[in-house]
Amino acid sequence: MYRTHKLNELRLSDEGKKVTLAGWVSKIRDLGSFAFIDLRDRYGITQVLIKEKDLLEDIKKISKEYVIKVEGTVTKRSSVNSKIETGDIEVTAENIEILSSSKQLPFEISDDNIQNEAIRLKHRYLDLRRSKMLNNIMKRNQMFYSIRSYMTENGFLDVDTPILGKATPEGARDFIVPSRTSKGDFYALPQSPQLFKQTLMIAGIDKYYQLAKCFRDEDLRADRQPEFTQLDLEMSFVHQEDIITFVEGLAKKVFKDVVGTEVTYTFPRITYDYAMENYGSDKPDTRFEMKLIDIKDIVKNSEFSVFNEAKYIKGIKVNSLFSRKQVKDLEDFVKNYYGAKGLVVIKKENDEVNSPIYKFLNDEIKNELESYIALENESTFFSIAGEKNVVLNALGALRLKLANELNLIDKSKYNFLWVVDFPMFEYSEEEKRYKAQHHPFTKVKDEDIKLLEENKLEDIKTDAYDLVLNGFEIGGGSIRIHDANLQSLVFDRLLIDKDEQENKFGFFLEALKYGVPPHGGLAFGVDRWLMVMLNEDSIKEVIPFPKNNKGQDLLTNAPGEVDLKQLEEDLKLKKIVDNNK
């Protein structure tokens, strides 16, 4: 027997018992005539006391992270350690057996602030032994259990969908897999189970859910991975309100089970237009105010050409002053990353208002502007002028950057909110055509179907909704199109011709002709959701085996080369391979 107890179980009531323990050596303190070992497993720590001379010699062969087995007697500790569950007792060792040795560690397991992420990912099996990472994995397990229990209690069926499927437009590049049996053809890994879950509604499943693996070949960032887990759910015979009510209950339950506190308020709702106009983001962080201020009507008749020529002029006020270098860095930020042409700065210092543009403004405009933005002493107003999307996106990013740098965000707060009424289409300057903002299966609002028929795409709204937590979109969904003709019309407006519709969506368009219930759903990004609840800065902290920012798995060295012969067989690339040998 390797163990009679886990390392968090023994108490004073066990005093005098003969026990067998096993685990990792977390710490050794050799004091000469006696020694202590902190023995650790997933559950906790138990202190082992070594007094016998032979055992004192034996432990000189032992180092940190050795796996050992200890046989001994439970005794009362002379000094209590209130920081661990077993802090009232220790086990006096009578026999110690080394089960496995360990090389010198690349980092200390007890270190909670390891700066070198590459070393952590390369040795992920060691990284996961650290208490913080172990806690995150346990919280992930608790989250999954909470989700499954809630969904099952509410009559949902857990239905798995294929990993090898067909490429469909979901907003990112597909990861593709060559077919050995169908030469020159490819599977695509799913960006989401979107078409399958709608097909399940057509099949009469009524309530579906899945903790699904999804794959997106896109640029990575702190809250994004190429392989991620999604809580996918779909319901039949529902309106938007039914889904929002259900999902809000789910979110509250999971939050309580993972974080340990209860959310007692009804999640606020704001429209997409309101979110963009006031926060410059469709996933606003409302833990701090700093709303965008529209000044176009005030300054449109000034002699400042940048304002006169701009379609949009907005700004944000910050109760702080900035040096020239800080202003230059902020200007570079909005110019280089968001396409802004510049950053106009107005500041009030020592009761005097100054700005490089004030020479272009008359006294009336100055007075009205200062009154409207309520410019207080020791404060700064940043303004951007230009195209609507550029202004809003740049100011939205600047708002977040300033809030983080000035510590304006209360990190103990958790602000949920719904963003609703998303546009159906957005124009892509790169492709010179309209694209679906969510996906092409989103239901257009009934009152806007006429606009769709008339090909007036700019103002069409949808029955779509995103759930936002602390400035992160943690879930998004919509009511779906359940009419084959309407679905085909949306494809037409996206300039997907009939042949491409048949090639990519033929099975689904056919299924839509066989009695389809009104339906809708939502998908949570489980990893991102957990990241926000645990106040982590990176999604990699809550995924057991993540990729680095280049999409590489440093543990297994994936992606890697494959045998040239397999490439020749799978892809019919023999001639290309030969030419490159």
LOSE-771329 format. One record per residue (C-alpha): z, y, x; residue number from 1; residue in one letter. Coordinates in Angstrom, 1 decimal. Layout:
! LOSE-771329
        w        v        u   num   residu
        Z        Y        X   NUM        a
...
***
This chain:
! LOSE-771329
        w        v        u   num   residu
      0.0      0.0      0.0     1        m
     -1.0      3.4      1.4     2        y
      1.3      5.4     -0.8     3        r
      3.9      5.2     -3.5     4        t
      3.9      8.9     -4.3     5        h
      1.7     11.9     -4.0     6        k
      2.9     14.7     -1.8     7        l
      4.0     16.9     -4.6     8        n
      6.1     14.4     -6.5     9        e
      9.4     13.7     -4.7    10        l
     12.6     15.5     -5.9    11        r
     16.3     15.4     -5.3    12        l
     16.6     12.8     -8.0    13        s
     14.6     10.5     -5.6    14        d
     17.2     10.8     -2.8    15        e
     17.8      7.4     -1.1    16        g
     14.5      5.9     -2.2    17        k
     12.3      4.0      0.2    18        k
      8.8      5.6     -0.1    19        v
      5.4      5.3      1.5    20        t
      3.4      8.5      1.9    21        l
     -0.1      9.2      3.3    22        a
     -2.1     12.4      3.9    23        g
     -3.3     14.9      6.5    24        w
     -1.0     16.4      9.2    25        v
     -0.9     20.1      8.3    26        s
      1.7     21.1     10.9    27        k
      3.8     19.6     13.7    28        i
      7.0     21.1     15.0    29        r
      8.4     19.1     18.0    30        d
     11.9     20.3     18.8    31        l
     12.7     17.7     21.4    32        g
     15.5     15.6     19.9    33        s
     13.8     15.6     16.5    34        f
     10.5     16.8     15.0    35        a
      9.0     17.8     11.6    36        f
      5.5     17.0     10.2    37        i
      4.2     18.8      7.1    38        d
      2.1     16.1      5.4    39        l
     -0.5     17.4      3.0    40        r
     -2.8     16.0      0.3    41        d
     -4.6     17.6     -2.6    42        r
     -1.5     17.7     -4.7    43        y
      1.0     19.4     -2.3    44        g
      3.1     19.1      0.9    45        i
      6.1     16.9      1.9    46        t
      8.1     17.5      5.0    47        q
      8.6     14.4      7.2    48        v
     11.6     14.3      9.6    49        l
     11.3     12.2     12.8    50        i
     14.5     11.3     14.6    51        k
     13.9      7.9     16.2    52        e
     13.1      8.0     19.9    53        k
     10.1      5.6     19.6    54        d
      8.6      7.6     16.8    55        l
      9.1     10.9     18.7    56        l
      7.0      9.3     21.5    57        e
      4.4      8.1     18.9    58        d
      3.9     11.6     17.4    59        i
      2.8     13.0     20.7    60        k
     -0.5     11.1     20.0    61        k
     -0.9     12.9     16.7    62        i
     -2.6     16.3     16.1    63        s
     -3.4     18.5     13.2    64        k
     -5.6     16.9     10.5    65        e
     -4.9     13.4     11.6    66        y
     -4.6     11.1      8.6    67        v
     -1.3      9.2      8.8    68        i
      0.8      6.8      6.7    69        k
      4.6      7.3      6.7    70        v
      7.3      4.9      5.6    71        e
     10.8      6.3      5.2    72        g
     13.7      7.4      3.0    73        t
     14.0     10.4      0.8    74        v
     16.8     12.7      2.0    75        t
     18.1     16.1      1.1    76        k
     16.9     19.0      3.2    77        r
     19.4     21.1      5.1    78        s
     17.4     24.2      4.3    79        s
     15.5     24.5      1.0    80        v
     11.9     25.7      1.1    81        n
     11.3     27.4     -2.3    82        s
      7.6     27.9     -1.6    83        k
      6.7     24.2     -2.1    84        i
      7.4     21.8     -5.0    85        e
      9.1     19.3     -2.7    86        t
     11.2     21.9     -0.9    87        g
     14.6     20.4     -1.7    88        d
     13.8     17.1      0.1    89        i
     12.3     15.6      3.2    90        e
     11.4     12.0      4.1    91        v
     13.1     10.6      7.2    92        t
     10.5      8.5      8.9    93        a
     11.1      4.8      9.8    94        e
      7.4      4.0     10.6    95        n
      4.3      6.1     11.2    96        i
      0.8      4.7     11.3    97        e
     -2.3      6.6     12.3    98        i
     -5.1      5.9      9.8    99        l
     -7.6      8.3     11.3   100        s
     -7.8     10.8     14.1   101        s
     -9.4     14.2     14.1   102        s
    -11.5     16.2     16.7   103        k
    -10.4     19.7     17.6   104        q
    -10.9     21.9     14.5   105        l
    -13.6     24.6     14.5   106        p
    -11.2     26.7     12.5   107        f
     -7.6     26.5     11.2   108        e
     -7.3     25.0      7.8   109        i
     -4.4     27.4      7.1   110        s
     -6.6     30.4      7.8   111        d
     -7.4     32.3      4.6   112        d
     -9.6     34.9      6.3   113        n
    -12.3     33.0      8.2   114        i
    -15.0     35.6      9.0   115        q
    -17.8     33.2     10.1   116        n
    -19.4     31.9      7.0   117        e
    -21.9     29.7      8.8   118        a
    -19.1     27.7     10.4   119        i
    -17.4     27.3      7.1   120        r
    -20.6     26.0      5.4   121        l
    -21.5     23.7      8.3   122        k
    -18.0     22.1      8.1   123        h
    -17.7     22.4      4.3   124        r
    -15.5     19.2      4.2   125        y
    -12.9     21.1      6.2   126        l
    -13.4     24.3      4.4   127        d
    -12.6     22.6      1.1   128        l
     -9.3     21.4      2.5   129        r
     -8.1     25.0      2.6   130        r
     -5.7     25.9     -0.2   131        s
     -7.8     28.7     -1.6   132        k
    -11.0     26.6     -1.8   133        m
     -9.1     23.6     -3.2   134        l
     -7.7     25.8     -5.9   135        n
    -11.2     27.1     -6.7   136        n
    -12.5     23.6     -7.1   137        i
     -9.6     22.7     -9.3   138        m
    -10.2     25.8    -11.4   139        k
    -13.8     24.7    -11.7   140        r
    -12.7     21.3    -12.9   141        n
    -10.4     23.0    -15.4   142        q
    -13.2     25.2    -16.6   143        m
    -15.5     22.3    -17.2   144        f
    -12.8     20.4    -19.1   145        y
    -12.1     23.4    -21.2   146        s
    -15.8     23.8    -22.1   147        i
    -16.3     20.2    -22.9   148        r
    -13.3     20.0    -25.1   149        s
    -14.2     23.1    -27.1   150        y
    -17.8     22.1    -27.6   151        m
    -16.8     18.5    -28.7   152        t
    -14.2     19.9    -31.1   153        e
    -16.8     22.1    -32.7   154        n
    -19.3     19.3    -33.3   155        g
    -21.7     19.8    -30.3   156        f
    -23.5     16.8    -28.7   157        l
    -23.8     16.7    -25.0   158        d
    -27.5     15.8    -24.4   159        v
    -29.0     15.7    -20.9   160        d
    -32.5     16.9    -20.3   161        t
    -35.1     16.1    -17.6   162        p
    -34.9     17.4    -14.0   163        i
    -38.5     16.6    -13.3   164        l
    -40.6     18.7    -15.8   165        g
    -43.5     21.0    -16.1   166        k
    -43.7     24.5    -14.7   167        a
    -43.1     27.2    -17.3   168        t
    -42.7     31.0    -16.9   169        p
    -38.9     31.7    -16.8   170        e
    -38.8     34.8    -14.6   171        g
    -38.6     33.3    -11.1   172        a
    -40.7     30.9     -8.9   173        r
    -40.4     27.2     -9.6   174        d
    -39.3     24.7     -7.0   175        f
    -42.1     22.1     -7.2   176        i
    -42.1     18.3     -6.5   177        v
    -45.3     16.4     -5.7   178        p
    -46.1     13.4     -7.7   179        s
    -46.8     10.2     -5.8   180        r
    -48.5      8.4     -8.7   181        t
    -50.5     11.4    -10.0   182        s
    -52.2     12.7     -6.8   183        k
    -52.4     16.4     -6.5   184        g
    -50.1     17.1     -9.5   185        d
    -46.6     18.5     -9.4   186        f
    -43.4     18.4    -11.3   187        y
    -41.3     21.6    -11.5   188        a
    -37.5     21.6    -11.3   189        l
    -36.1     23.4    -14.4   190        p
    -35.1     27.0    -14.2   191        q
    -33.3     26.3    -17.5   192        s
    -33.7     23.6    -20.2   193        p
    -35.1     26.2    -22.6   194        q
    -38.0     24.3    -24.2   195        l
    -36.0     21.0    -24.3   196        f
    -33.1     22.5    -26.1   197        k
    -35.4     24.1    -28.7   198        q
    -37.2     20.7    -29.0   199        t
    -33.8     19.2    -29.7   200        l
    -33.3     21.6    -32.6   201        m
    -36.7     20.5    -34.0   202        i
    -35.4     16.9    -33.6   203        a
    -32.4     17.7    -35.9   204        g
    -29.6     17.6    -33.3   205        i
    -28.2     20.8    -34.9   206        d
    -25.6     21.5    -32.2   207        k
    -26.5     20.8    -28.5   208        y
    -24.8     21.6    -25.2   209        y
    -25.2     20.6    -21.6   210        q
    -23.7     21.5    -18.3   211        l
    -27.1     21.6    -16.7   212        a
    -28.3     21.9    -13.1   213        k
    -30.9     24.7    -12.9   214        c
    -33.2     25.8    -10.0   215        f
    -34.7     29.2     -9.2   216        r
    -36.7     30.0     -6.1   217        d
    -35.8     33.7     -5.8   218        e
    -34.1     36.1     -3.4   219        d
    -30.4     35.3     -3.0   220        l
    -27.5     37.7     -3.4   221        r
    -23.7     37.5     -3.8   222        a
    -23.9     36.2     -7.4   223        d
    -27.0     34.1     -7.2   224        r
    -27.8     30.6     -5.7   225        q
    -31.1     28.7     -5.8   226        p
    -29.3     25.7     -7.4   227        e
    -26.7     26.5    -10.0   228        f
    -24.9     25.1    -13.1   229        t
    -25.6     26.5    -16.5   230        q
    -23.7     25.9    -19.8   231        l
    -26.6     25.6    -22.1   232        d
    -26.0     25.6    -25.9   233        l
    -28.2     25.8    -29.0   234        e
    -27.5     25.8    -32.7   235        m
    -29.6     25.4    -35.9   236        s
    -29.4     27.4    -39.1   237        f
    -27.6     30.4    -37.5   238        v
    -28.0     34.1    -37.2   239        h
    -27.1     36.2    -34.2   240        q
    -23.6     36.9    -35.6   241        e
    -22.8     33.2    -35.9   242        d
    -23.6     32.6    -32.2   243        i
    -21.7     35.7    -31.0   244        i
    -18.6     34.7    -33.0   245        t
    -18.7     31.1    -31.6   246        f
    -19.3     32.1    -28.0   247        v
    -16.6     34.7    -28.1   248        e
    -14.1     32.0    -29.1   249        g
    -15.4     29.8    -26.3   250        l
    -15.1     32.6    -23.7   251        a
    -11.5     33.4    -24.7   252        k
    -10.4     29.7    -24.5   253        k
    -12.0     29.2    -21.1   254        v
    -10.5     32.4    -19.8   255        f
     -7.0     31.4    -20.9   256        k
     -7.4     27.9    -19.5   257        d
     -8.7     29.1    -16.1   258        v
     -7.0     32.5    -15.6   259        v
     -3.8     31.7    -17.5   260        g
     -3.7     34.9    -19.7   261        t
     -5.0     35.5    -23.2   262        e
     -7.7     37.9    -24.3   263        v
     -6.6     39.4    -27.5   264        t
     -9.3     42.0    -28.3   265        y
    -12.6     41.6    -30.0   266        t
    -15.4     42.1    -27.5   267        f
    -17.0     45.5    -27.9   268        p
    -20.7     45.7    -28.5   269        r
    -23.2     48.2    -27.2   270        i
    -27.0     48.3    -27.4   271        t
    -29.3     47.9    -24.4   272        y
    -30.4     51.5    -24.8   273        d
    -26.8     52.8    -24.9   274        y
    -25.9     50.7    -21.8   275        a
    -28.9     52.0    -19.8   276        m
    -28.5     55.6    -20.8   277        e
    -24.8     55.8    -20.1   278        n
    -24.3     53.3    -17.3   279        y
    -27.7     52.8    -15.7   280        g
    -27.3     49.1    -16.2   281        s
    -27.7     46.4    -18.8   282        d
    -24.6     44.8    -17.5   283        k
    -22.2     47.7    -17.2   284        p
    -18.8     47.6    -15.5   285        d
    -16.6     49.4    -18.0   286        t
    -13.3     49.1    -16.0   287        r
    -14.0     52.7    -14.9   288        f
    -15.7     55.6    -16.8   289        e
    -18.1     57.7    -14.8   290        m
    -20.9     57.7    -17.4   291        k
    -24.3     59.2    -16.6   292        l
    -24.8     62.8    -17.7   293        i
    -28.2     64.1    -19.0   294        d
    -29.0     67.6    -17.7   295        i
    -32.7     67.8    -18.3   296        k
    -32.5     70.3    -21.2   297        d
    -30.3     72.6    -19.1   298        i
    -32.4     72.7    -15.9   299        v
    -35.9     72.1    -17.2   300        k
    -36.9     75.8    -17.1   301        n
    -35.5     76.4    -13.6   302        s
    -37.6     77.4    -10.6   303        e
    -36.7     74.1     -8.9   304        f
    -40.0     72.2     -8.9   305        s
    -38.4     68.7     -8.7   306        v
    -36.6     69.3    -12.0   307        f
    -39.6     71.0    -13.6   308        n
    -41.9     68.0    -12.9   309        e
    -39.5     65.3    -13.7   310        a
    -39.5     63.2    -16.9   311        k
    -35.9     62.3    -16.5   312        y
    -32.9     64.1    -15.0   313        i
    -29.4     62.5    -15.0   314        k
    -26.4     62.5    -12.8   315        g
    -22.8     61.4    -12.3   316        i
    -19.6     63.3    -11.5   317        k
    -17.1     62.1     -9.0   318        v
    -13.7     63.6     -8.4   319        n
    -14.1     63.5     -4.6   320        s
    -15.8     65.4     -1.9   321        l
    -18.3     64.0      0.6   322        f
    -19.3     64.9      4.2   323        s
    -23.0     65.5      5.1   324        r
    -23.3     62.1      6.7   325        k
    -21.8     60.4      3.6   326        q
    -24.3     62.3      1.4   327        v
    -27.2     61.3      3.7   328        k
    -26.1     57.7      3.5   329        d
    -26.0     57.8     -0.3   330        l
    -29.4     59.5     -0.4   331        e
    -30.9     56.8      1.8   332        d
    -29.3     54.2     -0.4   333        f
    -31.0     55.4     -3.6   334        v
    -34.3     56.1     -1.9   335        k
    -34.6     52.9      0.2   336        n
    -33.4     50.5     -2.4   337        y
    -34.2     52.1     -5.8   338        y
    -37.3     54.3     -5.1   339        g
    -35.6     57.6     -5.9   340        a
    -37.3     60.6     -4.3   341        k
    -34.0     62.3     -3.4   342        g
    -30.5     63.1     -4.4   343        l
    -29.4     66.5     -5.6   344        v
    -25.8     67.4     -4.8   345        v
    -23.6     70.0     -6.4   346        i
    -20.0     70.3     -5.2   347        k
    -17.0     72.4     -6.1   348        k
    -14.6     73.0     -3.2   349        e
    -11.9     75.7     -2.9   350        n
    -12.9     76.9     -6.4   351        d
    -16.5     77.6     -5.2   352        e
    -19.6     75.8     -6.4   353        v
    -22.3     75.1     -3.8   354        n
    -25.6     73.3     -3.9   355        s
    -28.9     73.5     -1.9   356        p
    -30.7     74.0     -5.2   357        i
    -28.6     76.9     -6.5   358        y
    -31.0     79.4     -5.0   359        k
    -33.6     78.1     -7.6   360        f
    -31.2     78.5    -10.6   361        l
    -30.3     81.7    -12.4   362        n
    -26.8     82.5    -13.3   363        d
    -27.2     81.5    -16.9   364        e
    -28.4     78.0    -16.0   365        i
    -25.6     77.7    -13.3   366        k
    -22.9     78.6    -15.8   367        n
    -24.2     76.3    -18.5   368        e
    -24.6     73.4    -16.0   369        l
    -21.1     73.8    -14.6   370        e
    -19.6     74.0    -18.1   371        s
    -21.6     71.0    -19.4   372        y
    -20.7     68.6    -16.6   373        i
    -17.2     70.0    -16.5   374        a
    -17.2     70.3    -12.7   375        l
    -13.6     70.4    -11.5   376        e
    -12.3     71.6     -8.2   377        n
    -12.7     69.1     -5.3   378        e
    -15.4     67.2     -7.2   379        s
    -19.1     66.4     -6.6   380        t
    -22.1     65.9     -9.0   381        f
    -25.0     63.7     -7.9   382        f
    -28.3     64.0     -9.7   383        s
    -31.6     62.2     -9.6   384        i
    -34.9     63.3    -11.2   385        a
    -38.0     61.3    -11.7   386        g
    -39.3     58.4    -13.8   387        e
    -36.9     57.0    -16.4   388        k
    -36.5     53.5    -14.9   389        n
    -36.1     54.8    -11.4   390        v
    -33.4     57.4    -12.4   391        v
    -31.4     55.0    -14.5   392        l
    -31.5     52.1    -12.0   393        n
    -30.7     54.3     -9.0   394        a
    -27.8     56.1    -10.7   395        l
    -26.5     52.8    -12.1   396        g
    -26.4     51.4     -8.5   397        a
    -24.9     54.6     -7.1   398        l
    -22.2     54.5     -9.8   399        r
    -21.1     51.1     -8.7   400        l
    -21.3     51.9     -5.0   401        k
    -19.1     55.0     -5.4   402        l
    -16.6     53.2     -7.6   403        a
    -16.2     50.4     -5.0   404        n
    -16.0     52.7     -2.0   405        e
    -13.5     55.1     -3.7   406        l
    -11.4     52.2     -5.1   407        n
    -11.9     53.4     -8.7   408        l
    -11.9     49.9    -10.2   409        i
     -8.8     48.3    -11.4   410        d
     -9.3     44.7    -10.2   411        k
     -6.6     43.4    -12.4   412        s
     -8.6     44.2    -15.5   413        k
    -11.1     41.9    -17.3   414        y
    -13.5     43.8    -19.6   415        n
    -15.7     41.6    -21.8   416        f
    -18.5     43.2    -23.8   417        l
    -21.7     42.3    -25.6   418        w
    -25.0     44.0    -24.9   419        v
    -27.4     43.6    -27.8   420        v
    -30.9     44.7    -29.0   421        d
    -32.8     44.1    -25.9   422        f
    -36.5     45.1    -25.6   423        p
    -39.0     42.2    -26.0   424        m
    -41.3     43.4    -23.3   425        f
    -41.1     45.3    -20.0   426        e
    -44.1     46.7    -18.1   427        y
    -44.8     45.3    -14.7   428        s
    -46.4     47.9    -12.4   429        e
    -47.1     45.2     -9.9   430        e
    -49.0     43.0    -12.4   431        e
    -50.3     45.8    -14.6   432        k
    -49.2     44.0    -17.7   433        r
    -46.3     43.5    -20.0   434        y
    -43.9     40.7    -19.3   435        k
    -41.1     39.2    -21.5   436        a
    -37.8     40.8    -20.5   437        q
    -35.8     37.7    -21.4   438        h
    -38.3     34.9    -22.1   439        h
    -41.3     34.6    -24.4   440        p
    -39.4     32.4    -27.0   441        f
    -37.1     35.3    -28.0   442        t
    -37.3     36.3    -31.7   443        k
    -38.6     39.8    -32.4   444        v
    -36.5     41.7    -34.9   445        k
    -38.0     41.3    -38.4   446        d
    -38.7     45.1    -38.7   447        e
    -40.6     45.1    -35.4   448        d
    -43.0     42.2    -36.1   449        i
    -45.5     44.8    -37.4   450        k
    -45.4     46.5    -34.1   451        l
    -46.2     43.2    -32.4   452        l
    -49.2     42.6    -34.7   453        e
    -50.4     46.2    -33.9   454        e
    -49.9     45.5    -30.1   455        n
    -47.4     48.4    -29.8   456        k
    -45.2     46.6    -27.3   457        l
    -43.1     49.4    -25.8   458        e
    -40.6     49.8    -28.7   459        d
    -40.2     46.2    -29.9   460        i
    -36.5     45.0    -30.0   461        k
    -35.2     41.5    -30.2   462        t
    -32.3     39.5    -31.5   463        d
    -31.1     39.0    -28.0   464        a
    -27.6     39.4    -26.6   465        y
    -25.9     39.2    -23.2   466        d
    -22.2     38.6    -22.5   467        l
    -20.9     40.8    -19.7   468        v
    -17.7     40.5    -17.8   469        l
    -16.7     43.2    -15.3   470        n
    -20.2     44.3    -14.6   471        g
    -21.7     40.8    -14.3   472        f
    -23.9     39.1    -16.9   473        e
    -22.2     35.8    -17.4   474        i
    -24.2     34.6    -20.3   475        g
    -27.3     35.5    -22.2   476        g
    -29.2     34.2    -25.2   477        g
    -31.2     35.0    -28.3   478        s
    -32.3     33.8    -31.7   479        i
    -35.6     31.9    -31.0   480        r
    -39.0     32.1    -32.5   481        i
    -39.4     29.1    -35.0   482        h
    -42.9     29.9    -36.2   483        d
    -45.9     28.5    -34.3   484        a
    -48.2     31.5    -35.2   485        n
    -45.7     34.1    -34.2   486        l
    -45.0     32.2    -30.9   487        q
    -48.8     32.1    -30.2   488        s
    -49.1     35.8    -30.9   489        l
    -46.3     36.6    -28.4   490        v
    -48.2     34.6    -25.8   491        f
    -51.4     36.5    -26.7   492        d
    -49.5     39.8    -26.1   493        r
    -48.4     38.5    -22.7   494        l
    -52.1     37.9    -21.9   495        l
    -51.6     34.2    -21.7   496        i
    -55.0     32.8    -22.9   497        d
    -55.4     29.9    -25.3   498        k
    -56.2     27.4    -22.5   499        d
    -53.1     28.4    -20.5   500        e
    -51.0     28.3    -23.7   501        q
    -52.2     24.7    -24.3   502        e
    -51.8     23.7    -20.7   503        n
    -48.2     25.1    -20.3   504        k
    -46.8     24.9    -23.8   505        f
    -49.1     22.6    -25.8   506        g
    -46.4     20.1    -26.6   507        f
    -44.0     22.8    -27.8   508        f
    -46.6     24.7    -29.9   509        l
    -47.5     21.3    -31.5   510        e
    -43.8     20.6    -32.1   511        a
    -43.4     24.0    -33.9   512        l
    -45.8     22.7    -36.6   513        k
    -43.4     20.0    -37.7   514        y
    -40.6     21.6    -39.6   515        g
    -38.5     23.9    -37.4   516        v
    -35.0     25.1    -38.4   517        p
    -34.1     28.7    -37.6   518        p
    -32.1     28.4    -34.3   519        h
    -30.7     30.2    -31.4   520        g
    -28.4     29.8    -28.4   521        g
    -27.0     31.1    -25.2   522        l
    -26.6     30.0    -21.6   523        a
    -23.7     30.8    -19.4   524        f
    -24.1     31.0    -15.6   525        g
    -21.0     28.9    -15.0   526        v
    -20.7     29.6    -11.3   527        d
    -21.0     33.3    -11.7   528        r
    -18.6     33.3    -14.7   529        w
    -16.0     31.4    -12.6   530        l
    -16.6     33.8     -9.6   531        m
    -15.7     36.8    -11.8   532        v
    -12.7     35.2    -13.4   533        m
    -11.3     34.3     -9.9   534        l
    -12.0     37.7     -8.5   535        n
    -14.2     36.3     -5.7   536        e
    -16.8     38.4     -4.0   537        d
    -19.4     35.6     -3.6   538        s
    -20.6     32.8     -5.8   539        i
    -20.4     30.5     -2.7   540        k
    -16.6     30.5     -3.1   541        e
    -16.7     28.5     -6.3   542        v
    -19.6     26.1     -5.6   543        i
    -18.6     22.9     -3.8   544        p
    -21.7     22.8     -1.6   545        f
    -23.6     26.1     -1.7   546        p
    -26.7     27.3      0.3   547        k
    -26.5     30.2      2.6   548        n
    -28.4     33.5      2.0   549        n
    -31.6     31.9      3.4   550        k
    -31.3     29.0      1.0   551        g
    -30.3     26.6      3.7   552        q
    -27.7     23.9      3.4   553        d
    -25.9     24.1      6.8   554        l
    -24.0     20.9      6.1   555        l
    -27.1     18.7      5.8   556        t
    -29.6     21.0      7.5   557        n
    -31.8     21.1      4.3   558        a
    -34.5     22.0      3.8   559        p
    -36.0     19.9      6.6   560        g
    -39.3     18.4      7.7   561        e
    -40.8     15.4      6.0   562        v
    -43.0     12.7      7.4   563        d
    -46.6     13.7      7.8   564        l
    -47.8     10.4      6.3   565        k
    -45.8     11.2      3.1   566        q
    -47.5     14.6      2.9   567        l
    -50.9     13.0      3.2   568        e
    -50.1     10.5      0.5   569        e
    -48.4     12.9     -1.9   570        d
    -50.6     16.0     -1.6   571        l
    -54.0     14.7     -0.5   572        k
    -53.6     16.9      2.5   573        l
    -54.9     14.5      5.2   574        k
    -57.7     16.8      6.3   575        k
    -55.4     19.8      6.5   576        i
    -52.8     17.9      8.3   577        v
    -55.4     16.5     10.8   578        d
    -56.7     20.0     11.5   579        n
    -53.2     21.2     12.3   580        n
    -52.1     18.3     14.5   581        k
***
